[in-house]
Amino acid sequence: MTLLIAGLALWYVGHFWKRALPRAHDNMGPRAKGISALVILIGVVFMVIGYRATESFDVHTYPPALRHVNNLMVLFALYFTSPGPSKGALFYKMRHPMLTGFILWAVAHIIVNPDLASMVLFGALTVWAVLEIIVINRAEPDWQPNPKGTIAKDAMFFVASIILLAIIGYIHGLIGPTPFGA
């Protein structure tokens, strides 16, 4: 669990240090982005290794039907992280579609993984995304939405999200539990 928590800490630091220490970030110039990316990458590696190595226990059980809710939430998470919301007509006024998608993905994983390590990992990532939205909104209050797109763009990116869900689900089943059934 220590490595998992260290990875989460690096994830937070890599994302927030630009606004927490703006002078230090600005003094580094273009290297700051590379350092942020490296810190985040090391954090992800630590999270993966820490998560897989943690001996955890289930805190509760969940009804098997929640697997379908999970898959639906992940489908919408994929759509929100695509260009669909900013290019389409349905969600073009949404300010943070990618972070919203990230929150959906993390919460979807919380509801079907009742073990403590999953709750720590996905709970901390959910909190990070919510904090990121708050920090961005405070730093950039004058945001304006993109021009309204078309329903055809929404449909195109939603179909792409369905295909991507099938591919990710297949790969997920190869390296871990299958999200689509026994």
N, CA and C atoms as an extended XYZ file, in Angstrom:
546
Properties=species:S:1:pos:R:3:atomname:S:1:resname:S:1:resid:I:1 pbc="F F F"
N         0.831       -1.200        0.000 N   MET     1
C         0.000        0.000        0.000 CA  MET     1
C         0.872        1.258        0.000 C   MET     1
N         2.078        1.174        0.559 N   THR     2
C         2.966        2.341        0.613 CA  THR     2
C         3.337        2.812       -0.783 C   THR     2
N         3.669        1.875       -1.663 N   LEU     3
C         4.036        2.243       -3.033 CA  LEU     3
C         2.830        2.824       -3.778 C   LEU     3
N         1.652        2.279       -3.539 N   LEU     4
C         0.430        2.799       -4.140 CA  LEU     4
C         0.196        4.244       -3.703 C   LEU     4
N         0.324        4.508       -2.431 N   ILE     5
C         0.112        5.867       -1.908 CA  ILE     5
C         1.205        6.818       -2.411 C   ILE     5
N         2.440        6.327       -2.508 N   ALA     6
C         3.525        7.162       -3.058 CA  ALA     6
C         3.227        7.520       -4.509 C   ALA     6
N         2.716        6.564       -5.273 N   GLY     7
C         2.347        6.830       -6.667 CA  GLY     7
C         1.244        7.875       -6.769 C   GLY     7
N         0.259        7.774       -5.898 N   LEU     8
C        -0.816        8.774       -5.883 CA  LEU     8
C        -0.268       10.151       -5.523 C   LEU     8
N         0.658       10.196       -4.564 N   ALA     9
C         1.262       11.476       -4.173 CA  ALA     9
C         2.009       12.088       -5.358 C   ALA     9
N         2.759       11.274       -6.092 N   LEU    10
C         3.469       11.788       -7.272 CA  LEU    10
C         2.489       12.262       -8.339 C   LEU    10
N         1.382       11.568       -8.512 N   TRP    11
C         0.331       11.977       -9.466 CA  TRP    11
C        -0.179       13.374       -9.100 C   TRP    11
N        -0.475       13.573       -7.808 N   TYR    12
C        -0.963       14.876       -7.341 CA  TYR    12
C         0.100       15.948       -7.552 C   TYR    12
N         1.331       15.679       -7.148 N   VAL    13
C         2.419       16.655       -7.280 CA  VAL    13
C         2.629       17.017       -8.750 C   VAL    13
N         2.687       16.006       -9.610 N   GLY    14
C         2.915       16.254      -11.032 CA  GLY    14
C         1.849       17.118      -11.674 C   GLY    14
N         0.618       16.994      -11.181 N   HIS    15
C        -0.469       17.785      -11.752 CA  HIS    15
C        -0.643       19.160      -11.104 C   HIS    15
N        -0.356       19.273       -9.816 N   PHE    16
C        -0.672       20.517       -9.112 CA  PHE    16
C         0.497       21.466       -8.897 C   PHE    16
N         1.733       21.041       -9.123 N   TRP    17
C         2.840       21.916       -8.750 CA  TRP    17
C         2.900       23.186       -9.598 C   TRP    17
N         2.356       23.150      -10.802 N   LYS    18
C         2.347       24.351      -11.646 CA  LYS    18
C         1.588       25.498      -10.963 C   LYS    18
N         0.467       25.168      -10.345 N   ARG    19
C        -0.325       26.212       -9.702 CA  ARG    19
C         0.069       26.431       -8.252 C   ARG    19
N         0.640       25.404       -7.606 N   ALA    20
C         1.069       25.547       -6.211 CA  ALA    20
C         2.369       26.337       -6.099 C   ALA    20
N         3.267       26.133       -7.051 N   LEU    21
C         4.563       26.826       -7.056 CA  LEU    21
C         4.785       27.473       -8.428 C   LEU    21
N         4.003       28.490       -8.766 N   PRO    22
C         4.072       29.053      -10.116 CA  PRO    22
C         5.435       29.639      -10.473 C   PRO    22
N         6.103       30.275       -9.513 N   ARG    23
C         7.415       30.866       -9.819 CA  ARG    23
C         8.441       29.796      -10.160 C   ARG    23
N         8.478       28.759       -9.359 N   ALA    24
C         9.422       27.660       -9.624 CA  ALA    24
C         9.116       27.012      -10.969 C   ALA    24
N         7.845       26.848      -11.260 N   HIS    25
C         7.434       26.257      -12.536 CA  HIS    25
C         7.849       27.150      -13.698 C   HIS    25
N         7.575       28.438      -13.578 N   ASP    26
C         7.917       29.384      -14.647 CA  ASP    26
C         9.424       29.500      -14.843 C   ASP    26
N        10.194       29.451      -13.756 N   ASN    27
C        11.657       29.550      -13.859 CA  ASN    27
C        12.262       28.376      -14.631 C   ASN    27
N        11.585       27.258      -14.643 N   MET    28
C        12.103       26.081      -15.354 CA  MET    28
C        11.837       26.162      -16.851 C   MET    28
N        10.951       27.037      -17.248 N   GLY    29
C        10.652       27.191      -18.669 CA  GLY    29
C        10.043       25.932      -19.260 C   GLY    29
N        10.418       25.617      -20.503 N   PRO    30
C         9.830       24.458      -21.186 CA  PRO    30
C        10.143       23.114      -20.511 C   PRO    30
N        11.217       23.059      -19.718 N   ARG    31
C        11.564       21.803      -19.033 CA  ARG    31
C        10.508       21.404      -18.015 C   ARG    31
N         9.719       22.368      -17.541 N   ALA    32
C         8.719       22.089      -16.503 CA  ALA    32
C         7.708       21.039      -16.972 C   ALA    32
N         7.289       21.118      -18.236 N   LYS    33
C         6.322       20.139      -18.747 CA  LYS    33
C         6.921       18.739      -18.758 C   LYS    33
N         8.173       18.636      -19.151 N   GLY    34
C         8.843       17.341      -19.169 CA  GLY    34
C         8.992       16.762      -17.774 C   GLY    34
N         9.324       17.622      -16.828 N   ILE    35
C         9.464       17.169      -15.441 CA  ILE    35
C         8.102       16.729      -14.897 C   ILE    35
N         7.066       17.494      -15.197 N   SER    36
C         5.719       17.100      -14.772 CA  SER    36
C         5.350       15.740      -15.344 C   SER    36
N         5.592       15.562      -16.628 N   ALA    37
C         5.267       14.291      -17.283 CA  ALA    37
C         6.046       13.138      -16.661 C   ALA    37
N         7.312       13.362      -16.362 N   LEU    38
C         8.131       12.316      -15.750 CA  LEU    38
C         7.633       11.966      -14.350 C   LEU    38
N         7.299       12.959      -13.560 N   VAL    39
C         6.789       12.722      -12.204 CA  VAL    39
C         5.472       11.944      -12.274 C   VAL    39
N         4.590       12.330      -13.202 N   ILE    40
C         3.307       11.642      -13.358 CA  ILE    40
C         3.523       10.206      -13.832 C   ILE    40
N         4.426       10.005      -14.780 N   LEU    41
C         4.710        8.656      -15.281 CA  LEU    41
C         5.255        7.756      -14.167 C   LEU    41
N         6.193        8.279      -13.384 N   ILE    42
C         6.723        7.504      -12.254 CA  ILE    42
C         5.592        7.207      -11.259 C   ILE    42
N         4.717        8.171      -11.050 N   GLY    43
C         3.566        7.962      -10.175 CA  GLY    43
C         2.668        6.849      -10.676 C   GLY    43
N         2.408        6.817      -11.982 N   VAL    44
C         1.567        5.758      -12.557 CA  VAL    44
C         2.234        4.394      -12.380 C   VAL    44
N         3.537        4.320      -12.639 N   VAL    45
C         4.268        3.060      -12.450 CA  VAL    45
C         4.162        2.607      -10.993 C   VAL    45
N         4.370        3.516      -10.065 N   PHE    46
C         4.255        3.188       -8.641 CA  PHE    46
C         2.838        2.729       -8.295 C   PHE    46
N         1.832        3.419       -8.856 N   MET    47
C         0.454        3.039       -8.578 CA  MET    47
C         0.159        1.624       -9.066 C   MET    47
N         0.587        1.318      -10.283 N   VAL    48
C         0.337       -0.014      -10.847 CA  VAL    48
C         1.041       -1.089      -10.018 C   VAL    48
N         2.322       -0.890       -9.763 N   ILE    49
C         3.075       -1.882       -8.988 CA  ILE    49
C         2.505       -1.984       -7.573 C   ILE    49
N         2.246       -0.855       -6.949 N   GLY    50
C         1.703       -0.852       -5.591 CA  GLY    50
C         0.330       -1.497       -5.513 C   GLY    50
N        -0.524       -1.208       -6.487 N   TYR    51
C        -1.872       -1.782       -6.512 CA  TYR    51
C        -1.805       -3.301       -6.663 C   TYR    51
N        -0.986       -3.760       -7.603 N   ARG    52
C        -0.887       -5.198       -7.853 CA  ARG    52
C        -0.219       -5.939       -6.696 C   ARG    52
N         0.660       -5.263       -5.970 N   ALA    53
C         1.399       -5.913       -4.881 CA  ALA    53
C         0.663       -5.865       -3.545 C   ALA    53
N        -0.333       -5.013       -3.439 N   THR    54
C        -1.023       -4.847       -2.163 CA  THR    54
C        -1.948       -6.030       -1.896 C   THR    54
N        -1.741       -6.644       -0.739 N   GLU    55
C        -2.681       -7.670       -0.296 CA  GLU    55
C        -3.858       -6.931        0.309 C   GLU    55
N        -5.002       -7.074       -0.318 N   SER    56
C        -6.155       -6.300        0.093 CA  SER    56
C        -7.300       -7.242        0.440 C   SER    56
N        -8.345       -6.701        0.976 N   PHE    57
C        -9.517       -7.482        1.348 CA  PHE    57
C       -10.761       -6.720        0.908 C   PHE    57
N       -11.819       -7.472        0.659 N   ASP    58
C       -13.076       -6.846        0.259 CA  ASP    58
C       -13.730       -6.197        1.465 C   ASP    58
N       -14.153       -4.968        1.279 N   VAL    59
C       -14.815       -4.218        2.335 CA  VAL    59
C       -16.320       -4.528        2.329 C   VAL    59
N       -16.844       -4.850        1.161 N   HIS    60
C       -18.264       -5.176        1.010 CA  HIS    60
C       -18.429       -6.044       -0.232 C   HIS    60
N       -19.635       -6.485       -0.481 N   THR    61
C       -19.937       -7.197       -1.725 CA  THR    61
C       -20.830       -6.286       -2.556 C   THR    61
N       -20.873       -6.553       -3.842 N   TYR    62
C       -21.726       -5.746       -4.696 CA  TYR    62
C       -22.596       -6.665       -5.538 C   TYR    62
N       -23.785       -6.208       -5.906 N   PRO    63
C       -24.641       -7.025       -6.764 CA  PRO    63
C       -24.003       -7.175       -8.147 C   PRO    63
N       -24.063       -8.364       -8.737 N   PRO    64
C       -23.459       -8.568      -10.056 CA  PRO    64
C       -23.982       -7.615      -11.138 C   PRO    64
N       -25.193       -7.122      -10.982 N   ALA    65
C       -25.755       -6.195      -11.975 CA  ALA    65
C       -24.965       -4.894      -12.058 C   ALA    65
N       -24.214       -4.570      -11.013 N   LEU    66
C       -23.411       -3.340      -11.061 CA  LEU    66
C       -22.329       -3.400      -12.128 C   LEU    66
N       -21.978       -4.607      -12.583 N   ARG    67
C       -21.004       -4.728      -13.672 CA  ARG    67
C       -21.525       -4.011      -14.917 C   ARG    67
N       -22.832       -4.116      -15.157 N   HIS    68
C       -23.420       -3.451      -16.322 CA  HIS    68
C       -23.423       -1.933      -16.148 C   HIS    68
N       -23.689       -1.487      -14.929 N   VAL    69
C       -23.627       -0.051      -14.626 CA  VAL    69
C       -22.195        0.437      -14.846 C   VAL    69
N       -21.229       -0.344      -14.371 N   ASN    70
C       -19.817       -0.016      -14.564 CA  ASN    70
C       -19.508        0.153      -16.050 C   ASN    70
N       -19.899       -0.827      -16.860 N   ASN    71
C       -19.601       -0.770      -18.290 CA  ASN    71
C       -20.250        0.440      -18.957 C   ASN    71
N       -21.471        0.764      -18.554 N   LEU    72
C       -22.142        1.939      -19.111 CA  LEU    72
C       -21.412        3.223      -18.704 C   LEU    72
N       -20.987        3.280      -17.435 N   MET    73
C       -20.240        4.459      -16.975 CA  MET    73
C       -18.915        4.590      -17.712 C   MET    73
N       -18.226        3.476      -17.945 N   VAL    74
C       -16.957        3.524      -18.676 CA  VAL    74
C       -17.195        3.932      -20.129 C   VAL    74
N       -18.292        3.483      -20.720 N   LEU    75
C       -18.619        3.916      -22.083 CA  LEU    75
C       -18.755        5.434      -22.143 C   LEU    75
N       -19.497        6.012      -21.205 N   PHE    76
C       -19.647        7.470      -21.193 CA  PHE    76
C       -18.334        8.159      -20.830 C   PHE    76
N       -17.537        7.523      -19.986 N   ALA    77
C       -16.216        8.084      -19.662 CA  ALA    77
C       -15.364        8.172      -20.923 C   ALA    77
N       -15.391        7.129      -21.743 N   LEU    78
C       -14.627        7.148      -22.997 CA  LEU    78
C       -15.149        8.239      -23.928 C   LEU    78
N       -16.468        8.375      -23.999 N   TYR    79
C       -17.032        9.425      -24.845 CA  TYR    79
C       -16.602       10.807      -24.365 C   TYR    79
N       -16.693       11.045      -23.050 N   PHE    80
C       -16.332       12.366      -22.527 CA  PHE    80
C       -14.851       12.671      -22.684 C   PHE    80
N       -14.001       11.650      -22.723 N   THR    81
C       -12.574       11.911      -22.919 CA  THR    81
C       -12.209       12.005      -24.400 C   THR    81
N       -13.179       11.774      -25.270 N   SER    82
C       -12.945       11.942      -26.713 CA  SER    82
C       -13.198       13.403      -27.085 C   SER    82
N       -12.911       13.763      -28.334 N   PRO    83
C       -13.250       15.134      -28.776 CA  PRO    83
C       -14.751       15.370      -28.943 C   PRO    83
N       -15.563       14.321      -28.784 N   GLY    84
C       -17.000       14.426      -28.995 CA  GLY    84
C       -17.694       15.577      -28.302 C   GLY    84
N       -17.501       15.732      -26.986 N   PRO    85
C       -18.223       16.821      -26.310 CA  PRO    85
C       -17.883       18.212      -26.842 C   PRO    85
N       -16.650       18.452      -27.227 N   SER    86
C       -16.303       19.793      -27.706 CA  SER    86
C       -16.617       19.987      -29.185 C   SER    86
N       -16.789       18.898      -29.939 N   LYS    87
C       -17.076       19.008      -31.372 CA  LYS    87
C       -18.544       18.784      -31.698 C   LYS    87
N       -19.302       18.251      -30.724 N   GLY    88
C       -20.689       17.898      -30.973 CA  GLY    88
C       -21.671       18.974      -30.560 C   GLY    88
N       -22.953       18.570      -30.531 N   ALA    89
C       -24.025       19.501      -30.210 CA  ALA    89
C       -24.614       19.259      -28.821 C   ALA    89
N       -24.364       18.092      -28.231 N   LEU    90
C       -25.017       17.756      -26.972 CA  LEU    90
C       -24.310       18.317      -25.738 C   LEU    90
N       -22.996       18.242      -25.714 N   PHE    91
C       -22.256       18.612      -24.504 CA  PHE    91
C       -21.228       19.728      -24.745 C   PHE    91
N       -21.396       20.502      -25.801 N   TYR    92
C       -20.382       21.498      -26.157 CA  TYR    92
C       -20.201       22.581      -25.093 C   TYR    92
N       -21.192       22.759      -24.218 N   LYS    93
C       -21.066       23.765      -23.151 CA  LYS    93
C       -20.427       23.203      -21.884 C   LYS    93
N       -20.086       21.925      -21.908 N   MET    94
C       -19.464       21.301      -20.746 CA  MET    94
C       -18.011       21.766      -20.659 C   MET    94
N       -17.633       22.307      -19.518 N   ARG    95
C       -16.293       22.877      -19.385 CA  ARG    95
C       -15.202       21.820      -19.234 C   ARG    95
N       -15.455       20.762      -18.523 N   HIS    96
C       -14.416       19.773      -18.218 CA  HIS    96
C       -14.848       18.358      -18.609 C   HIS    96
N       -15.090       18.110      -19.894 N   PRO    97
C       -15.544       16.765      -20.263 CA  PRO    97
C       -14.512       15.677      -19.966 C   PRO    97
N       -13.229       15.954      -20.160 N   MET    98
C       -12.225       14.924      -19.902 CA  MET    98
C       -12.143       14.588      -18.419 C   MET    98
N       -12.159       15.582      -17.566 N   LEU    99
C       -12.120       15.319      -16.133 CA  LEU    99
C       -13.419       14.660      -15.657 C   LEU    99
N       -14.537       15.033      -16.264 N   THR   100
C       -15.805       14.367      -15.951 CA  THR   100
C       -15.732       12.897      -16.352 C   THR   100
N       -15.180       12.632      -17.529 N   GLY   101
C       -14.990       11.250      -17.963 CA  GLY   101
C       -14.074       10.489      -17.025 C   GLY   101
N       -13.021       11.141      -16.561 N   PHE   102
C       -12.090       10.522      -15.626 CA  PHE   102
C       -12.811       10.171      -14.323 C   PHE   102
N       -13.649       11.082      -13.840 N   ILE   103
C       -14.419       10.823      -12.620 CA  ILE   103
C       -15.360        9.636      -12.833 C   ILE   103
N       -16.049        9.610      -13.960 N   LEU   104
C       -16.940        8.479      -14.256 CA  LEU   104
C       -16.172        7.161      -14.265 C   LEU   104
N       -14.997        7.152      -14.905 N   TRP   105
C       -14.169        5.952      -14.975 CA  TRP   105
C       -13.761        5.493      -13.573 C   TRP   105
N       -13.302        6.427      -12.757 N   ALA   106
C       -12.836        6.077      -11.413 CA  ALA   106
C       -13.985        5.574      -10.539 C   ALA   106
N       -15.111        6.264      -10.554 N   VAL   107
C       -16.264        5.841       -9.752 CA  VAL   107
C       -16.779        4.489      -10.239 C   VAL   107
N       -16.781        4.275      -11.549 N   ALA   108
C       -17.202        2.977      -12.092 CA  ALA   108
C       -16.338        1.853      -11.531 C   ALA   108
N       -15.057        2.119      -11.376 N   HIS   109
C       -14.162        1.101      -10.836 CA  HIS   109
C       -14.336        0.918       -9.324 C   HIS   109
N       -14.735        1.969       -8.636 N   ILE   110
C       -15.002        1.843       -7.195 CA  ILE   110
C       -16.202        0.926       -6.961 C   ILE   110
N       -17.251        1.077       -7.767 N   ILE   111
C       -18.482        0.322       -7.491 CA  ILE   111
C       -18.358       -1.174       -7.776 C   ILE   111
N       -17.378       -1.593       -8.577 N   VAL   112
C       -17.236       -3.031       -8.856 CA  VAL   112
C       -15.978       -3.649       -8.256 C   VAL   112
N       -15.203       -2.862       -7.542 N   ASN   113
C       -14.004       -3.373       -6.882 CA  ASN   113
C       -14.126       -3.078       -5.393 C   ASN   113
N       -14.663       -4.027       -4.635 N   PRO   114
C       -14.943       -3.748       -3.226 CA  PRO   114
C       -13.741       -3.885       -2.295 C   PRO   114
N       -12.539       -4.019       -2.859 N   ASP   115
C       -11.360       -4.181       -2.001 CA  ASP   115
C       -10.781       -2.824       -1.615 C   ASP   115
N       -10.052       -2.828       -0.512 N   LEU   116
C        -9.508       -1.594        0.048 CA  LEU   116
C        -8.526       -0.906       -0.900 C   LEU   116
N        -7.654       -1.669       -1.555 N   ALA   117
C        -6.672       -1.064       -2.471 CA  ALA   117
C        -7.369       -0.322       -3.613 C   ALA   117
N        -8.438       -0.908       -4.156 N   SER   118
C        -9.184       -0.251       -5.236 CA  SER   118
C        -9.855        1.018       -4.746 C   SER   118
N       -10.406        0.960       -3.536 N   MET   119
C       -11.057        2.153       -2.995 CA  MET   119
C       -10.053        3.273       -2.765 C   MET   119
N        -8.857        2.918       -2.300 N   VAL   120
C        -7.819        3.941       -2.106 CA  VAL   120
C        -7.399        4.515       -3.460 C   VAL   120
N        -7.094        3.641       -4.411 N   LEU   121
C        -6.623        4.094       -5.725 CA  LEU   121
C        -7.670        4.932       -6.438 C   LEU   121
N        -8.836        4.341       -6.681 N   PHE   122
C        -9.842        5.040       -7.481 CA  PHE   122
C       -10.507        6.172       -6.713 C   PHE   122
N       -10.581        6.052       -5.393 N   GLY   123
C       -11.104        7.156       -4.589 CA  GLY   123
C       -10.187        8.367       -4.646 C   GLY   123
N        -8.880        8.131       -4.508 N   ALA   124
C        -7.917        9.242       -4.571 CA  ALA   124
C        -7.894        9.877       -5.960 C   ALA   124
N        -8.043        9.070       -6.997 N   LEU   125
C        -8.077        9.626       -8.359 CA  LEU   125
C        -9.350       10.429       -8.594 C   LEU   125
N       -10.466        9.998       -8.007 N   THR   126
C       -11.709       10.773       -8.104 CA  THR   126
C       -11.546       12.120       -7.411 C   THR   126
N       -10.984       12.102       -6.216 N   VAL   127
C       -10.754       13.350       -5.473 CA  VAL   127
C        -9.831       14.264       -6.267 C   VAL   127
N        -8.768       13.700       -6.887 N   TRP   128
C        -7.856       14.515       -7.689 CA  TRP   128
C        -8.610       15.220       -8.817 C   TRP   128
N        -9.462       14.478       -9.540 N   ALA   129
C       -10.165       15.080      -10.678 CA  ALA   129
C       -11.110       16.195      -10.228 C   ALA   129
N       -11.788       16.000       -9.114 N   VAL   130
C       -12.678       17.046       -8.587 CA  VAL   130
C       -11.857       18.276       -8.194 C   VAL   130
N       -10.747       18.058       -7.502 N   LEU   131
C        -9.876       19.185       -7.123 CA  LEU   131
C        -9.318       19.894       -8.355 C   LEU   131
N        -8.971       19.131       -9.373 N   GLU   132
C        -8.448       19.708      -10.616 CA  GLU   132
C        -9.485       20.642      -11.249 C   GLU   132
N       -10.737       20.217      -11.258 N   ILE   133
C       -11.809       21.067      -11.795 CA  ILE   133
C       -11.905       22.370      -10.995 C   ILE   133
N       -11.874       22.260       -9.678 N   ILE   134
C       -11.970       23.447       -8.819 CA  ILE   134
C       -10.791       24.387       -9.067 C   ILE   134
N        -9.587       23.829       -9.127 N   VAL   135
C        -8.386       24.647       -9.326 CA  VAL   135
C        -8.424       25.344      -10.689 C   VAL   135
N        -8.799       24.626      -11.726 N   ILE   136
C        -8.864       25.225      -13.068 CA  ILE   136
C        -9.921       26.323      -13.103 C   ILE   136
N       -11.085       26.063      -12.534 N   ASN   137
C       -12.158       27.069      -12.541 CA  ASN   137
C       -11.744       28.350      -11.819 C   ASN   137
N       -11.007       28.206      -10.728 N   ARG   138
C       -10.554       29.400       -9.995 CA  ARG   138
C        -9.459       30.138      -10.758 C   ARG   138
N        -8.573       29.394      -11.416 N   ALA   139
C        -7.460       30.021      -12.129 CA  ALA   139
C        -7.905       30.653      -13.448 C   ALA   139
N        -8.938       30.089      -14.054 N   GLU   140
C        -9.397       30.566      -15.361 CA  GLU   140
C       -10.913       30.767      -15.334 C   GLU   140
N       -11.392       31.812      -14.662 N   PRO   141
C       -12.842       31.986      -14.498 CA  PRO   141
C       -13.576       32.443      -15.756 C   PRO   141
N       -12.862       32.952      -16.745 N   ASP   142
C       -13.519       33.529      -17.920 CA  ASP   142
C       -13.619       32.560      -19.097 C   ASP   142
N       -13.841       31.295      -18.850 N   TRP   143
C       -13.921       30.284      -19.902 CA  TRP   143
C       -15.173       30.465      -20.748 C   TRP   143
N       -15.029       30.230      -22.042 N   GLN   144
C       -16.165       30.264      -22.965 CA  GLN   144
C       -16.217       28.942      -23.731 C   GLN   144
N       -17.423       28.388      -23.978 N   PRO   145
C       -17.507       27.113      -24.701 CA  PRO   145
C       -17.147       27.265      -26.170 C   PRO   145
N       -16.800       26.141      -26.786 N   ASN   146
C       -16.565       26.109      -28.230 CA  ASN   146
C       -17.882       26.341      -28.952 C   ASN   146
N       -17.827       26.694      -30.215 N   PRO   147
C       -19.084       26.801      -30.973 CA  PRO   147
C       -19.787       25.446      -31.027 C   PRO   147
N       -21.093       25.489      -31.126 N   LYS   148
C       -21.897       24.274      -31.166 CA  LYS   148
C       -21.563       23.468      -32.407 C   LYS   148
N       -21.370       22.165      -32.216 N   GLY   149
C       -21.082       21.259      -33.319 CA  GLY   149
C       -22.348       20.598      -33.827 C   GLY   149
N       -22.190       19.395      -34.340 N   THR   150
C       -23.326       18.690      -34.923 CA  THR   150
C       -23.614       17.390      -34.168 C   THR   150
N       -24.847       16.940      -34.279 N   ILE   151
C       -25.244       15.652      -33.705 CA  ILE   151
C       -24.461       14.532      -34.399 C   ILE   151
N       -24.156       14.704      -35.673 N   ALA   152
C       -23.381       13.684      -36.398 CA  ALA   152
C       -22.019       13.474      -35.739 C   ALA   152
N       -21.392       14.537      -35.276 N   LYS   153
C       -20.104       14.410      -34.574 CA  LYS   153
C       -20.300       13.666      -33.248 C   LYS   153
N       -21.378       13.999      -32.541 N   ASP   154
C       -21.682       13.276      -31.300 CA  ASP   154
C       -21.812       11.782      -31.588 C   ASP   154
N       -22.582       11.452      -32.603 N   ALA   155
C       -22.817       10.048      -32.948 CA  ALA   155
C       -21.520        9.356      -33.360 C   ALA   155
N       -20.709       10.038      -34.155 N   MET   156
C       -19.453        9.449      -34.609 CA  MET   156
C       -18.541        9.113      -33.427 C   MET   156
N       -18.391       10.038      -32.506 N   PHE   157
C       -17.518        9.791      -31.355 CA  PHE   157
C       -18.128        8.790      -30.376 C   PHE   157
N       -19.461        8.724      -30.329 N   PHE   158
C       -20.089        7.729      -29.455 CA  PHE   158
C       -19.881        6.318      -30.015 C   PHE   158
N       -20.017        6.165      -31.311 N   VAL   159
C       -19.750        4.859      -31.940 CA  VAL   159
C       -18.281        4.480      -31.747 C   VAL   159
N       -17.389        5.436      -31.911 N   ALA   160
C       -15.961        5.165      -31.671 CA  ALA   160
C       -15.727        4.753      -30.222 C   ALA   160
N       -16.482        5.341      -29.295 N   SER   161
C       -16.353        4.984      -27.879 CA  SER   161
C       -16.823        3.550      -27.628 C   SER   161
N       -17.878        3.131      -28.314 N   ILE   162
C       -18.362        1.752      -28.186 CA  ILE   162
C       -17.295        0.776      -28.673 C   ILE   162
N       -16.695        1.071      -29.808 N   ILE   163
C       -15.638        0.212      -30.355 CA  ILE   163
C       -14.445        0.185      -29.404 C   ILE   163
N       -14.071        1.343      -28.902 N   LEU   164
C       -12.942        1.422      -27.968 CA  LEU   164
C       -13.248        0.662      -26.677 C   LEU   164
N       -14.484        0.728      -26.198 N   LEU   165
C       -14.868       -0.026      -25.003 CA  LEU   165
C       -14.693       -1.522      -25.235 C   LEU   165
N       -15.081       -2.004      -26.395 N   ALA   166
C       -14.920       -3.431      -26.708 CA  ALA   166
C       -13.448       -3.823      -26.728 C   ALA   166
N       -12.618       -2.992      -27.333 N   ILE   167
C       -11.179       -3.282      -27.411 CA  ILE   167
C       -10.547       -3.240      -26.011 C   ILE   167
N       -10.836       -2.192      -25.268 N   ILE   168
C       -10.280       -2.064      -23.914 CA  ILE   168
C       -10.785       -3.196      -23.027 C   ILE   168
N       -12.061       -3.540      -23.151 N   GLY   169
C       -12.619       -4.638      -22.359 CA  GLY   169
C       -11.940       -5.960      -22.668 C   GLY   169
N       -11.656       -6.198      -23.937 N   TYR   170
C       -10.959       -7.426      -24.327 CA  TYR   170
C        -9.559       -7.470      -23.714 C   TYR   170
N        -8.814       -6.372      -23.850 N   ILE   171
C        -7.458       -6.305      -23.290 CA  ILE   171
C        -7.510       -6.401      -21.763 C   ILE   171
N        -8.477       -5.734      -21.155 N   HIS   172
C        -8.653       -5.790      -19.702 CA  HIS   172
C        -8.840       -7.240      -19.252 C   HIS   172
N        -9.607       -8.010      -20.024 N   GLY   173
C        -9.838       -9.412      -19.708 CA  GLY   173
C        -8.577      -10.265      -19.849 C   GLY   173
N        -7.671       -9.851      -20.717 N   LEU   174
C        -6.415      -10.590      -20.881 CA  LEU   174
C        -5.459      -10.379      -19.708 C   LEU   174
N        -5.480       -9.180      -19.124 N   ILE   175
C        -4.519       -8.873      -18.065 CA  ILE   175
C        -5.151       -8.829      -16.673 C   ILE   175
N        -6.439       -8.926      -16.603 N   GLY   176
C        -7.133       -8.863      -15.314 CA  GLY   176
C        -8.529       -9.408      -15.452 C   GLY   176
N        -9.430       -9.003      -14.597 N   PRO   177
C       -10.799       -9.503      -14.691 CA  PRO   177
C       -11.507       -8.971      -15.932 C   PRO   177
N       -12.324       -9.816      -16.532 N   THR   178
C       -13.069       -9.372      -17.714 CA  THR   178
C       -14.266       -8.524      -17.285 C   THR   178
N       -14.447       -7.385      -17.912 N   PRO   179
C       -15.574       -6.529      -17.513 CA  PRO   179
C       -16.906       -6.955      -18.118 C   PRO   179
N       -16.889       -7.926      -19.055 N   PHE   180
C       -18.100       -8.262      -19.789 CA  PHE   180
C       -18.794       -9.537      -19.337 C   PHE   180
N       -18.301      -10.204      -18.365 N   GLY   181
C       -18.971      -11.422      -17.896 CA  GLY   181
C       -17.962      -12.462      -17.484 C   GLY   181
N       -18.478      -13.605      -17.098 N   ALA   182
C       -17.631      -14.694      -16.593 CA  ALA   182
C       -16.680      -15.109      -17.657 C   ALA   182
